Amino acid sequence: MSEEKFEQAKGNIKETIGDATDNKDLKAEGKGDKASGKAKEVVDDVKEKANDLIDKVKGDKNK
């Protein structure tokens, strides 16, 4: 499991427990963890696609 997915899962657990125990702070912390994990995942995906594009452009120049 990637670090980003783990952070999202951890956030989901916190949010669920916060909701079940009526702990608004824990629920909010869980939502924050989920959002942070998702944002990191999106950034990593963008970096990967950018690197793929750079590699493709470099490959085209060598032809």
PDBQT receptor file of N, H, CA, C and O in Angstrom, charges set to zero:
ATOM      1  N   MET A   1       0.862  -1.180   0.000  1.00  0.00    +0.000 N 
ATOM      2  CA  MET A   1       0.000   0.000   0.000  1.00  0.00    +0.000 C 
ATOM      3  C   MET A   1       0.899   1.231   0.000  1.00  0.00    +0.000 C 
ATOM      4  O   MET A   1       1.839   1.328   0.790  1.00  0.00    +0.000 OA
ATOM      5  N   SER A   2       0.604   2.157  -0.884  1.00  0.00    +0.000 N 
ATOM      6  H   SER A   2      -0.160   2.079  -1.525  1.00  0.00    +0.000 HD
ATOM      7  CA  SER A   2       1.399   3.373  -0.955  1.00  0.00    +0.000 C 
ATOM      8  C   SER A   2       1.158   4.237   0.281  1.00  0.00    +0.000 C 
ATOM      9  O   SER A   2       0.148   4.106   0.974  1.00  0.00    +0.000 OA
ATOM     10  N   GLU A   3       2.103   5.106   0.526  1.00  0.00    +0.000 N 
ATOM     11  H   GLU A   3       2.923   5.212  -0.036  1.00  0.00    +0.000 HD
ATOM     12  CA  GLU A   3       1.989   6.019   1.674  1.00  0.00    +0.000 C 
ATOM     13  C   GLU A   3       0.731   6.874   1.566  1.00  0.00    +0.000 C 
ATOM     14  O   GLU A   3       0.065   7.143   2.566  1.00  0.00    +0.000 OA
ATOM     15  N   GLU A   4       0.410   7.299   0.344  1.00  0.00    +0.000 N 
ATOM     16  H   GLU A   4       0.951   7.080  -0.468  1.00  0.00    +0.000 HD
ATOM     17  CA  GLU A   4      -0.765   8.138   0.134  1.00  0.00    +0.000 C 
ATOM     18  C   GLU A   4      -2.053   7.376   0.443  1.00  0.00    +0.000 C 
ATOM     19  O   GLU A   4      -2.953   7.902   1.097  1.00  0.00    +0.000 OA
ATOM     20  N   LYS A   5      -2.132   6.133  -0.033  1.00  0.00    +0.000 N 
ATOM     21  H   LYS A   5      -1.400   5.706  -0.564  1.00  0.00    +0.000 HD
ATOM     22  CA  LYS A   5      -3.313   5.301   0.232  1.00  0.00    +0.000 C 
ATOM     23  C   LYS A   5      -3.433   4.998   1.725  1.00  0.00    +0.000 C 
ATOM     24  O   LYS A   5      -4.535   4.974   2.273  1.00  0.00    +0.000 OA
ATOM     25  N   PHE A   6      -2.285   4.765   2.383  1.00  0.00    +0.000 N 
ATOM     26  H   PHE A   6      -1.390   4.785   1.938  1.00  0.00    +0.000 HD
ATOM     27  CA  PHE A   6      -2.298   4.509   3.819  1.00  0.00    +0.000 C 
ATOM     28  C   PHE A   6      -2.840   5.728   4.567  1.00  0.00    +0.000 C 
ATOM     29  O   PHE A   6      -3.644   5.590   5.488  1.00  0.00    +0.000 OA
ATOM     30  N   GLU A   7      -2.396   6.913   4.167  1.00  0.00    +0.000 N 
ATOM     31  H   GLU A   7      -1.743   7.025   3.419  1.00  0.00    +0.000 HD
ATOM     32  CA  GLU A   7      -2.872   8.142   4.811  1.00  0.00    +0.000 C 
ATOM     33  C   GLU A   7      -4.380   8.315   4.610  1.00  0.00    +0.000 C 
ATOM     34  O   GLU A   7      -5.090   8.742   5.522  1.00  0.00    +0.000 OA
ATOM     35  N   GLN A   8      -4.856   7.984   3.422  1.00  0.00    +0.000 N 
ATOM     36  H   GLN A   8      -4.280   7.638   2.682  1.00  0.00    +0.000 HD
ATOM     37  CA  GLN A   8      -6.296   8.068   3.161  1.00  0.00    +0.000 C 
ATOM     38  C   GLN A   8      -7.067   7.064   4.019  1.00  0.00    +0.000 C 
ATOM     39  O   GLN A   8      -8.122   7.389   4.564  1.00  0.00    +0.000 OA
ATOM     40  N   ALA A   9      -6.542   5.853   4.135  1.00  0.00    +0.000 N 
ATOM     41  H   ALA A   9      -5.685   5.589   3.693  1.00  0.00    +0.000 HD
ATOM     42  CA  ALA A   9      -7.204   4.825   4.948  1.00  0.00    +0.000 C 
ATOM     43  C   ALA A   9      -7.215   5.228   6.421  1.00  0.00    +0.000 C 
ATOM     44  O   ALA A   9      -8.220   5.065   7.113  1.00  0.00    +0.000 OA
ATOM     45  N   LYS A  10      -6.091   5.752   6.887  1.00  0.00    +0.000 N 
ATOM     46  H   LYS A  10      -5.274   5.884   6.325  1.00  0.00    +0.000 HD
ATOM     47  CA  LYS A  10      -5.998   6.211   8.270  1.00  0.00    +0.000 C 
ATOM     48  C   LYS A  10      -7.016   7.321   8.523  1.00  0.00    +0.000 C 
ATOM     49  O   LYS A  10      -7.673   7.349   9.564  1.00  0.00    +0.000 OA
ATOM     50  N   GLY A  11      -7.135   8.224   7.571  1.00  0.00    +0.000 N 
ATOM     51  H   GLY A  11      -6.601   8.202   6.726  1.00  0.00    +0.000 HD
ATOM     52  CA  GLY A  11      -8.113   9.302   7.691  1.00  0.00    +0.000 C 
ATOM     53  C   GLY A  11      -9.533   8.783   7.716  1.00  0.00    +0.000 C 
ATOM     54  O   GLY A  11     -10.372   9.285   8.464  1.00  0.00    +0.000 OA
ATOM     55  N   ASN A  12      -9.802   7.785   6.904  1.00  0.00    +0.000 N 
ATOM     56  H   ASN A  12      -9.121   7.377   6.296  1.00  0.00    +0.000 HD
ATOM     57  CA  ASN A  12     -11.139   7.193   6.871  1.00  0.00    +0.000 C 
ATOM     58  C   ASN A  12     -11.488   6.560   8.217  1.00  0.00    +0.000 C 
ATOM     59  O   ASN A  12     -12.611   6.690   8.702  1.00  0.00    +0.000 OA
ATOM     60  N   ILE A  13     -10.512   5.874   8.813  1.00  0.00    +0.000 N 
ATOM     61  H   ILE A  13      -9.599   5.768   8.419  1.00  0.00    +0.000 HD
ATOM     62  CA  ILE A  13     -10.731   5.254  10.124  1.00  0.00    +0.000 C 
ATOM     63  C   ILE A  13     -10.987   6.325  11.179  1.00  0.00    +0.000 C 
ATOM     64  O   ILE A  13     -11.924   6.211  11.970  1.00  0.00    +0.000 OA
ATOM     65  N   LYS A  14     -10.157   7.362  11.190  1.00  0.00    +0.000 N 
ATOM     66  H   LYS A  14      -9.396   7.455  10.547  1.00  0.00    +0.000 HD
ATOM     67  CA  LYS A  14     -10.350   8.447  12.159  1.00  0.00    +0.000 C 
ATOM     68  C   LYS A  14     -11.719   9.094  11.986  1.00  0.00    +0.000 C 
ATOM     69  O   LYS A  14     -12.421   9.361  12.962  1.00  0.00    +0.000 OA
ATOM     70  N   GLU A  15     -12.085   9.341  10.739  1.00  0.00    +0.000 N 
ATOM     71  H   GLU A  15     -11.514   9.124   9.947  1.00  0.00    +0.000 HD
ATOM     72  CA  GLU A  15     -13.378   9.979  10.471  1.00  0.00    +0.000 C 
ATOM     73  C   GLU A  15     -14.530   9.091  10.949  1.00  0.00    +0.000 C 
ATOM     74  O   GLU A  15     -15.491   9.577  11.546  1.00  0.00    +0.000 OA
ATOM     75  N   THR A  16     -14.427   7.796  10.685  1.00  0.00    +0.000 N 
ATOM     76  H   THR A  16     -13.646   7.400  10.200  1.00  0.00    +0.000 HD
ATOM     77  CA  THR A  16     -15.475   6.858  11.097  1.00  0.00    +0.000 C 
ATOM     78  C   THR A  16     -15.589   6.789  12.621  1.00  0.00    +0.000 C 
ATOM     79  O   THR A  16     -16.690   6.824  13.171  1.00  0.00    +0.000 OA
ATOM     80  N   ILE A  17     -14.444   6.690  13.297  1.00  0.00    +0.000 N 
ATOM     81  H   ILE A  17     -13.549   6.661  12.850  1.00  0.00    +0.000 HD
ATOM     82  CA  ILE A  17     -14.458   6.636  14.761  1.00  0.00    +0.000 C 
ATOM     83  C   ILE A  17     -14.962   7.959  15.330  1.00  0.00    +0.000 C 
ATOM     84  O   ILE A  17     -15.748   7.970  16.278  1.00  0.00    +0.000 OA
ATOM     85  N   GLY A  18     -14.516   9.063  14.759  1.00  0.00    +0.000 N 
ATOM     86  H   GLY A  18     -13.878   9.054  13.989  1.00  0.00    +0.000 HD
ATOM     87  CA  GLY A  18     -14.984  10.372  15.210  1.00  0.00    +0.000 C 
ATOM     88  C   GLY A  18     -16.482  10.523  15.048  1.00  0.00    +0.000 C 
ATOM     89  O   GLY A  18     -17.156  11.098  15.903  1.00  0.00    +0.000 OA
ATOM     90  N   ASP A  19     -16.993  10.008  13.955  1.00  0.00    +0.000 N 
ATOM     91  H   ASP A  19     -16.446   9.542  13.260  1.00  0.00    +0.000 HD
ATOM     92  CA  ASP A  19     -18.438  10.069  13.705  1.00  0.00    +0.000 C 
ATOM     93  C   ASP A  19     -19.196   9.186  14.698  1.00  0.00    +0.000 C 
ATOM     94  O   ASP A  19     -20.228   9.585  15.237  1.00  0.00    +0.000 OA
ATOM     95  N   ALA A  20     -18.669   7.988  14.930  1.00  0.00    +0.000 N 
ATOM     96  H   ALA A  20     -17.830   7.665  14.492  1.00  0.00    +0.000 HD
ATOM     97  CA  ALA A  20     -19.335   7.039  15.833  1.00  0.00    +0.000 C 
ATOM     98  C   ALA A  20     -19.324   7.508  17.285  1.00  0.00    +0.000 C 
ATOM     99  O   ALA A  20     -20.253   7.228  18.044  1.00  0.00    +0.000 OA
ATOM    100  N   THR A  21     -18.262   8.227  17.665  1.00  0.00    +0.000 N 
ATOM    101  H   THR A  21     -17.508   8.454  17.049  1.00  0.00    +0.000 HD
ATOM    102  CA  THR A  21     -18.134   8.679  19.054  1.00  0.00    +0.000 C 
ATOM    103  C   THR A  21     -18.544  10.133  19.234  1.00  0.00    +0.000 C 
ATOM    104  O   THR A  21     -18.419  10.692  20.323  1.00  0.00    +0.000 OA
ATOM    105  N   ASP A  22     -19.031  10.738  18.164  1.00  0.00    +0.000 N 
ATOM    106  H   ASP A  22     -19.132  10.284  17.279  1.00  0.00    +0.000 HD
ATOM    107  CA  ASP A  22     -19.418  12.149  18.165  1.00  0.00    +0.000 C 
ATOM    108  C   ASP A  22     -18.249  13.061  18.548  1.00  0.00    +0.000 C 
ATOM    109  O   ASP A  22     -18.427  14.081  19.212  1.00  0.00    +0.000 OA
ATOM    110  N   ASN A  23     -17.045  12.663  18.109  1.00  0.00    +0.000 N 
ATOM    111  H   ASN A  23     -16.901  11.834  17.569  1.00  0.00    +0.000 HD
ATOM    112  CA  ASN A  23     -15.832  13.442  18.356  1.00  0.00    +0.000 C 
ATOM    113  C   ASN A  23     -15.544  14.251  17.090  1.00  0.00    +0.000 C 
ATOM    114  O   ASN A  23     -14.955  13.746  16.134  1.00  0.00    +0.000 OA
ATOM    115  N   LYS A  24     -15.967  15.503  17.104  1.00  0.00    +0.000 N 
ATOM    116  H   LYS A  24     -16.445  15.913  17.880  1.00  0.00    +0.000 HD
ATOM    117  CA  LYS A  24     -15.855  16.343  15.906  1.00  0.00    +0.000 C 
ATOM    118  C   LYS A  24     -14.404  16.616  15.528  1.00  0.00    +0.000 C 
ATOM    119  O   LYS A  24     -14.079  16.717  14.345  1.00  0.00    +0.000 OA
ATOM    120  N   ASP A  25     -13.524  16.737  16.532  1.00  0.00    +0.000 N 
ATOM    121  H   ASP A  25     -13.788  16.655  17.493  1.00  0.00    +0.000 HD
ATOM    122  CA  ASP A  25     -12.112  16.986  16.239  1.00  0.00    +0.000 C 
ATOM    123  C   ASP A  25     -11.480  15.795  15.516  1.00  0.00    +0.000 C 
ATOM    124  O   ASP A  25     -10.752  15.971  14.539  1.00  0.00    +0.000 OA
ATOM    125  N   LEU A  26     -11.760  14.589  15.998  1.00  0.00    +0.000 N 
ATOM    126  H   LEU A  26     -12.352  14.446  16.792  1.00  0.00    +0.000 HD
ATOM    127  CA  LEU A  26     -11.209  13.392  15.363  1.00  0.00    +0.000 C 
ATOM    128  C   LEU A  26     -11.779  13.221  13.957  1.00  0.00    +0.000 C 
ATOM    129  O   LEU A  26     -11.060  12.847  13.030  1.00  0.00    +0.000 OA
ATOM    130  N   LYS A  27     -13.050  13.493  13.808  1.00  0.00    +0.000 N 
ATOM    131  H   LYS A  27     -13.633  13.796  14.561  1.00  0.00    +0.000 HD
ATOM    132  CA  LYS A  27     -13.690  13.401  12.493  1.00  0.00    +0.000 C 
ATOM    133  C   LYS A  27     -13.047  14.397  11.520  1.00  0.00    +0.000 C 
ATOM    134  O   LYS A  27     -12.760  14.054  10.373  1.00  0.00    +0.000 OA
ATOM    135  N   ALA A  28     -12.826  15.621  11.983  1.00  0.00    +0.000 N 
ATOM    136  H   ALA A  28     -13.059  15.900  12.914  1.00  0.00    +0.000 HD
ATOM    137  CA  ALA A  28     -12.198  16.642  11.134  1.00  0.00    +0.000 C 
ATOM    138  C   ALA A  28     -10.760  16.261  10.796  1.00  0.00    +0.000 C 
ATOM    139  O   ALA A  28     -10.311  16.459   9.667  1.00  0.00    +0.000 OA
ATOM    140  N   GLU A  29     -10.040  15.714  11.774  1.00  0.00    +0.000 N 
ATOM    141  H   GLU A  29     -10.406  15.553  12.691  1.00  0.00    +0.000 HD
ATOM    142  CA  GLU A  29      -8.667  15.277  11.533  1.00  0.00    +0.000 C 
ATOM    143  C   GLU A  29      -8.642  14.169  10.480  1.00  0.00    +0.000 C 
ATOM    144  O   GLU A  29      -7.767  14.141   9.615  1.00  0.00    +0.000 OA
ATOM    145  N   GLY A  30      -9.601  13.269  10.562  1.00  0.00    +0.000 N 
ATOM    146  H   GLY A  30     -10.312  13.292  11.264  1.00  0.00    +0.000 HD
ATOM    147  CA  GLY A  30      -9.701  12.195   9.576  1.00  0.00    +0.000 C 
ATOM    148  C   GLY A  30      -9.964  12.727   8.180  1.00  0.00    +0.000 C 
ATOM    149  O   GLY A  30      -9.362  12.269   7.209  1.00  0.00    +0.000 OA
ATOM    150  N   LYS A  31     -10.862  13.691   8.082  1.00  0.00    +0.000 N 
ATOM    151  H   LYS A  31     -11.351  14.063   8.871  1.00  0.00    +0.000 HD
ATOM    152  CA  LYS A  31     -11.140  14.298   6.773  1.00  0.00    +0.000 C 
ATOM    153  C   LYS A  31      -9.890  14.969   6.226  1.00  0.00    +0.000 C 
ATOM    154  O   LYS A  31      -9.609  14.899   5.029  1.00  0.00    +0.000 OA
ATOM    155  N   GLY A  32      -9.140  15.623   7.112  1.00  0.00    +0.000 N 
ATOM    156  H   GLY A  32      -9.368  15.680   8.084  1.00  0.00    +0.000 HD
ATOM    157  CA  GLY A  32      -7.895  16.269   6.692  1.00  0.00    +0.000 C 
ATOM    158  C   GLY A  32      -6.872  15.268   6.196  1.00  0.00    +0.000 C 
ATOM    159  O   GLY A  32      -6.210  15.493   5.182  1.00  0.00    +0.000 OA
ATOM    160  N   ASP A  33      -6.743  14.155   6.917  1.00  0.00    +0.000 N 
ATOM    161  H   ASP A  33      -7.280  13.972   7.740  1.00  0.00    +0.000 HD
ATOM    162  CA  ASP A  33      -5.802  13.109   6.499  1.00  0.00    +0.000 C 
ATOM    163  C   ASP A  33      -6.186  12.541   5.134  1.00  0.00    +0.000 C 
ATOM    164  O   ASP A  33      -5.328  12.323   4.278  1.00  0.00    +0.000 OA
ATOM    165  N   LYS A  34      -7.475  12.307   4.943  1.00  0.00    +0.000 N 
ATOM    166  H   LYS A  34      -8.172  12.484   5.638  1.00  0.00    +0.000 HD
ATOM    167  CA  LYS A  34      -7.943  11.776   3.650  1.00  0.00    +0.000 C 
ATOM    168  C   LYS A  34      -7.637  12.759   2.521  1.00  0.00    +0.000 C 
ATOM    169  O   LYS A  34      -7.154  12.367   1.459  1.00  0.00    +0.000 OA
ATOM    170  N   ALA A  35      -7.921  14.036   2.762  1.00  0.00    +0.000 N 
ATOM    171  H   ALA A  35      -8.313  14.354   3.625  1.00  0.00    +0.000 HD
ATOM    172  CA  ALA A  35      -7.680  15.050   1.728  1.00  0.00    +0.000 C 
ATOM    173  C   ALA A  35      -6.191  15.179   1.430  1.00  0.00    +0.000 C 
ATOM    174  O   ALA A  35      -5.792  15.302   0.272  1.00  0.00    +0.000 OA
ATOM    175  N   SER A  36      -5.378  15.151   2.474  1.00  0.00    +0.000 N 
ATOM    176  H   SER A  36      -5.703  15.051   3.415  1.00  0.00    +0.000 HD
ATOM    177  CA  SER A  36      -3.934  15.253   2.295  1.00  0.00    +0.000 C 
ATOM    178  C   SER A  36      -3.391  14.063   1.504  1.00  0.00    +0.000 C 
ATOM    179  O   SER A  36      -2.572  14.232   0.601  1.00  0.00    +0.000 OA
ATOM    180  N   GLY A  37      -3.848  12.875   1.845  1.00  0.00    +0.000 N 
ATOM    181  H   GLY A  37      -4.514  12.739   2.579  1.00  0.00    +0.000 HD
ATOM    182  CA  GLY A  37      -3.410  11.682   1.120  1.00  0.00    +0.000 C 
ATOM    183  C   GLY A  37      -3.808  11.726  -0.337  1.00  0.00    +0.000 C 
ATOM    184  O   GLY A  37      -3.023  11.357  -1.210  1.00  0.00    +0.000 OA
ATOM    185  N   LYS A  38      -5.022  12.175  -0.608  1.00  0.00    +0.000 N 
ATOM    186  H   LYS A  38      -5.660  12.475   0.101  1.00  0.00    +0.000 HD
ATOM    187  CA  LYS A  38      -5.501  12.272  -1.991  1.00  0.00    +0.000 C 
ATOM    188  C   LYS A  38      -4.694  13.313  -2.763  1.00  0.00    +0.000 C 
ATOM    189  O   LYS A  38      -4.326  13.090  -3.916  1.00  0.00    +0.000 OA
ATOM    190  N   ALA A  39      -4.420  14.455  -2.119  1.00  0.00    +0.000 N 
ATOM    191  H   ALA A  39      -4.718  14.635  -1.182  1.00  0.00    +0.000 HD
ATOM    192  CA  ALA A  39      -3.646  15.508  -2.782  1.00  0.00    +0.000 C 
ATOM    193  C   ALA A  39      -2.245  15.009  -3.132  1.00  0.00    +0.000 C 
ATOM    194  O   ALA A  39      -1.749  15.259  -4.231  1.00  0.00    +0.000 OA
ATOM    195  N   LYS A  40      -1.613  14.303  -2.198  1.00  0.00    +0.000 N 
ATOM    196  H   LYS A  40      -2.017  14.100  -1.306  1.00  0.00    +0.000 HD
ATOM    197  CA  LYS A  40      -0.278  13.756  -2.465  1.00  0.00    +0.000 C 
ATOM    198  C   LYS A  40      -0.322  12.747  -3.609  1.00  0.00    +0.000 C 
ATOM    199  O   LYS A  40       0.590  12.688  -4.433  1.00  0.00    +0.000 OA
ATOM    200  N   GLU A  41      -1.388  11.959  -3.648  1.00  0.00    +0.000 N 
ATOM    201  H   GLU A  41      -2.129  12.007  -2.979  1.00  0.00    +0.000 HD
ATOM    202  CA  GLU A  41      -1.553  10.972  -4.716  1.00  0.00    +0.000 C 
ATOM    203  C   GLU A  41      -1.674  11.669  -6.076  1.00  0.00    +0.000 C 
ATOM    204  O   GLU A  41      -1.069  11.233  -7.055  1.00  0.00    +0.000 OA
ATOM    205  N   VAL A  42      -2.446  12.735  -6.131  1.00  0.00    +0.000 N 
ATOM    206  H   VAL A  42      -2.938  13.089  -5.335  1.00  0.00    +0.000 HD
ATOM    207  CA  VAL A  42      -2.625  13.484  -7.377  1.00  0.00    +0.000 C 
ATOM    208  C   VAL A  42      -1.299  14.099  -7.815  1.00  0.00    +0.000 C 
ATOM    209  O   VAL A  42      -0.947  14.044  -8.993  1.00  0.00    +0.000 OA
ATOM    210  N   VAL A  43      -0.563  14.684  -6.869  1.00  0.00    +0.000 N 
ATOM    211  H   VAL A  43      -0.849  14.729  -5.912  1.00  0.00    +0.000 HD
ATOM    212  CA  VAL A  43       0.730  15.289  -7.197  1.00  0.00    +0.000 C 
ATOM    213  C   VAL A  43       1.684  14.229  -7.744  1.00  0.00    +0.000 C 
ATOM    214  O   VAL A  43       2.372  14.466  -8.737  1.00  0.00    +0.000 OA
ATOM    215  N   ASP A  44       1.726  13.068  -7.105  1.00  0.00    +0.000 N 
ATOM    216  H   ASP A  44       1.167  12.875  -6.299  1.00  0.00    +0.000 HD
ATOM    217  CA  ASP A  44       2.596  11.992  -7.591  1.00  0.00    +0.000 C 
ATOM    218  C   ASP A  44       2.202  11.542  -8.994  1.00  0.00    +0.000 C 
ATOM    219  O   ASP A  44       3.069  11.271  -9.825  1.00  0.00    +0.000 OA
ATOM    220  N   ASP A  45       0.905  11.460  -9.264  1.00  0.00    +0.000 N 
ATOM    221  H   ASP A  45       0.200  11.680  -8.589  1.00  0.00    +0.000 HD
ATOM    222  CA  ASP A  45       0.432  11.082 -10.600  1.00  0.00    +0.000 C 
ATOM    223  C   ASP A  45       0.855  12.110 -11.645  1.00  0.00    +0.000 C 
ATOM    224  O   ASP A  45       1.282  11.748 -12.741  1.00  0.00    +0.000 OA
ATOM    225  N   VAL A  46       0.735  13.388 -11.304  1.00  0.00    +0.000 N 
ATOM    226  H   VAL A  46       0.388  13.682 -10.414  1.00  0.00    +0.000 HD
ATOM    227  CA  VAL A  46       1.125  14.455 -12.230  1.00  0.00    +0.000 C 
ATOM    228  C   VAL A  46       2.626  14.392 -12.490  1.00  0.00    +0.000 C 
ATOM    229  O   VAL A  46       3.066  14.525 -13.633  1.00  0.00    +0.000 OA
ATOM    230  N   LYS A  47       3.415  14.190 -11.432  1.00  0.00    +0.000 N 
ATOM    231  H   LYS A  47       3.058  14.082 -10.504  1.00  0.00    +0.000 HD
ATOM    232  CA  LYS A  47       4.870  14.081 -11.600  1.00  0.00    +0.000 C 
ATOM    233  C   LYS A  47       5.222  12.916 -12.521  1.00  0.00    +0.000 C 
ATOM    234  O   LYS A  47       6.074  13.042 -13.401  1.00  0.00    +0.000 OA
ATOM    235  N   GLU A  48       4.558  11.787 -12.310  1.00  0.00    +0.000 N 
ATOM    236  H   GLU A  48       3.865  11.685 -11.595  1.00  0.00    +0.000 HD
ATOM    237  CA  GLU A  48       4.831  10.606 -13.125  1.00  0.00    +0.000 C 
ATOM    238  C   GLU A  48       4.492  10.862 -14.594  1.00  0.00    +0.000 C 
ATOM    239  O   GLU A  48       5.262  10.493 -15.482  1.00  0.00    +0.000 OA
ATOM    240  N   LYS A  49       3.359  11.483 -14.850  1.00  0.00    +0.000 N 
ATOM    241  H   LYS A  49       2.734  11.782 -14.129  1.00  0.00    +0.000 HD
ATOM    242  CA  LYS A  49       2.960  11.777 -16.231  1.00  0.00    +0.000 C 
ATOM    243  C   LYS A  49       3.910  12.793 -16.864  1.00  0.00    +0.000 C 
ATOM    244  O   LYS A  49       4.244  12.682 -18.044  1.00  0.00    +0.000 OA
ATOM    245  N   ALA A  50       4.342  13.780 -16.082  1.00  0.00    +0.000 N 
ATOM    246  H   ALA A  50       4.070  13.870 -15.124  1.00  0.00    +0.000 HD
ATOM    247  CA  ALA A  50       5.286  14.769 -16.599  1.00  0.00    +0.000 C 
ATOM    248  C   ALA A  50       6.613  14.102 -16.948  1.00  0.00    +0.000 C 
ATOM    249  O   ALA A  50       7.197  14.389 -17.994  1.00  0.00    +0.000 OA
ATOM    250  N   ASN A  51       7.085  13.224 -16.086  1.00  0.00    +0.000 N 
ATOM    251  H   ASN A  51       6.611  12.992 -15.237  1.00  0.00    +0.000 HD
ATOM    252  CA  ASN A  51       8.333  12.516 -16.370  1.00  0.00    +0.000 C 
ATOM    253  C   ASN A  51       8.201  11.621 -17.596  1.00  0.00    +0.000 C 
ATOM    254  O   ASN A  51       9.134  11.523 -18.393  1.00  0.00    +0.000 OA
ATOM    255  N   ASP A  52       7.061  10.971 -17.754  1.00  0.00    +0.000 N 
ATOM    256  H   ASP A  52       6.303  11.051 -17.106  1.00  0.00    +0.000 HD
ATOM    257  CA  ASP A  52       6.827  10.153 -18.947  1.00  0.00    +0.000 C 
ATOM    258  C   ASP A  52       6.872  11.011 -20.207  1.00  0.00    +0.000 C 
ATOM    259  O   ASP A  52       7.448  10.611 -21.219  1.00  0.00    +0.000 OA
ATOM    260  N   LEU A  53       6.262  12.188 -20.138  1.00  0.00    +0.000 N 
ATOM    261  H   LEU A  53       5.794  12.512 -19.316  1.00  0.00    +0.000 HD
ATOM    262  CA  LEU A  53       6.256  13.099 -21.281  1.00  0.00    +0.000 C 
ATOM    263  C   LEU A  53       7.668  13.582 -21.594  1.00  0.00    +0.000 C 
ATOM    264  O   LEU A  53       8.061  13.648 -22.759  1.00  0.00    +0.000 OA
ATOM    265  N   ILE A  54       8.426  13.916 -20.560  1.00  0.00    +0.000 N 
ATOM    266  H   ILE A  54       8.106  13.862 -19.614  1.00  0.00    +0.000 HD
ATOM    267  CA  ILE A  54       9.810  14.361 -20.755  1.00  0.00    +0.000 C 
ATOM    268  C   ILE A  54      10.623  13.249 -21.405  1.00  0.00    +0.000 C 
ATOM    269  O   ILE A  54      11.385  13.497 -22.339  1.00  0.00    +0.000 OA
ATOM    270  N   ASP A  55      10.461  12.022 -20.910  1.00  0.00    +0.000 N 
ATOM    271  H   ASP A  55       9.842  11.821 -20.151  1.00  0.00    +0.000 HD
ATOM    272  CA  ASP A  55      11.185  10.890 -21.497  1.00  0.00    +0.000 C 
ATOM    273  C   ASP A  55      10.805  10.693 -22.958  1.00  0.00    +0.000 C 
ATOM    274  O   ASP A  55      11.660  10.382 -23.787  1.00  0.00    +0.000 OA
ATOM    275  N   LYS A  56       9.528  10.873 -23.278  1.00  0.00    +0.000 N 
ATOM    276  H   LYS A  56       8.833  11.126 -22.605  1.00  0.00    +0.000 HD
ATOM    277  CA  LYS A  56       9.074  10.717 -24.661  1.00  0.00    +0.000 C 
ATOM    278  C   LYS A  56       9.691  11.791 -25.547  1.00  0.00    +0.000 C 
ATOM    279  O   LYS A  56      10.148  11.500 -26.653  1.00  0.00    +0.000 OA
ATOM    280  N   VAL A  57       9.705  13.030 -25.067  1.00  0.00    +0.000 N 
ATOM    281  H   VAL A  57       9.334  13.267 -24.169  1.00  0.00    +0.000 HD
ATOM    282  CA  VAL A  57      10.281  14.128 -25.847  1.00  0.00    +0.000 C 
ATOM    283  C   VAL A  57      11.771  13.885 -26.056  1.00  0.00    +0.000 C 
ATOM    284  O   VAL A  57      12.283  14.086 -27.157  1.00  0.00    +0.000 OA
ATOM    285  N   LYS A  58      12.463  13.459 -25.018  1.00  0.00    +0.000 N 
ATOM    286  H   LYS A  58      12.048  13.295 -24.123  1.00  0.00    +0.000 HD
ATOM    287  CA  LYS A  58      13.890  13.163 -25.146  1.00  0.00    +0.000 C 
ATOM    288  C   LYS A  58      14.116  12.032 -26.140  1.00  0.00    +0.000 C 
ATOM    289  O   LYS A  58      15.060  12.073 -26.929  1.00  0.00    +0.000 OA
ATOM    290  N   GLY A  59      13.256  11.029 -26.102  1.00  0.00    +0.000 N 
ATOM    291  H   GLY A  59      12.489  10.996 -25.460  1.00  0.00    +0.000 HD
ATOM    292  CA  GLY A  59      13.370   9.905 -27.027  1.00  0.00    +0.000 C 
ATOM    293  C   GLY A  59      13.149  10.330 -28.460  1.00  0.00    +0.000 C 
ATOM    294  O   GLY A  59      13.830   9.845 -29.363  1.00  0.00    +0.000 OA
ATOM    295  N   ASP A  60      12.194  11.242 -28.684  1.00  0.00    +0.000 N 
ATOM    296  H   ASP A  60      11.641  11.636 -27.950  1.00  0.00    +0.000 HD
ATOM    297  CA  ASP A  60      11.914  11.729 -30.033  1.00  0.00    +0.000 C 
ATOM    298  C   ASP A  60      13.082  12.538 -30.577  1.00  0.00    +0.000 C 
ATOM    299  O   ASP A  60      13.325  12.525 -31.784  1.00  0.00    +0.000 OA
ATOM    300  N   LYS A  61      13.811  13.241 -29.716  1.00  0.00    +0.000 N 
ATOM    301  H   LYS A  61      13.614  13.251 -28.736  1.00  0.00    +0.000 HD
ATOM    302  CA  LYS A  61      14.952  14.039 -30.157  1.00  0.00    +0.000 C 
ATOM    303  C   LYS A  61      16.106  13.156 -30.614  1.00  0.00    +0.000 C 
ATOM    304  O   LYS A  61      16.894  13.551 -31.473  1.00  0.00    +0.000 OA
ATOM    305  N   ASN A  62      16.204  11.970 -30.043  1.00  0.00    +0.000 N 
ATOM    306  H   ASN A  62      15.563  11.649 -29.345  1.00  0.00    +0.000 HD
ATOM    307  CA  ASN A  62      17.311  11.072 -30.371  1.00  0.00    +0.000 C 
ATOM    308  C   ASN A  62      17.083  10.300 -31.661  1.00  0.00    +0.000 C 
ATOM    309  O   ASN A  62      17.965   9.560 -32.098  1.00  0.00    +0.000 OA
ATOM    310  N   LYS A  63      15.936  10.455 -32.270  1.00  0.00    +0.000 N 
ATOM    311  H   LYS A  63      15.219  11.056 -31.916  1.00  0.00    +0.000 HD
ATOM    312  CA  LYS A  63      15.641   9.721 -33.512  1.00  0.00    +0.000 C 
ATOM    313  C   LYS A  63      16.150  10.454 -34.712  1.00  0.00    +0.000 C 
ATOM    314  O   LYS A  63      15.990   9.983 -35.837  1.00  0.00    +0.000 OA
TER     315      LYS A  63
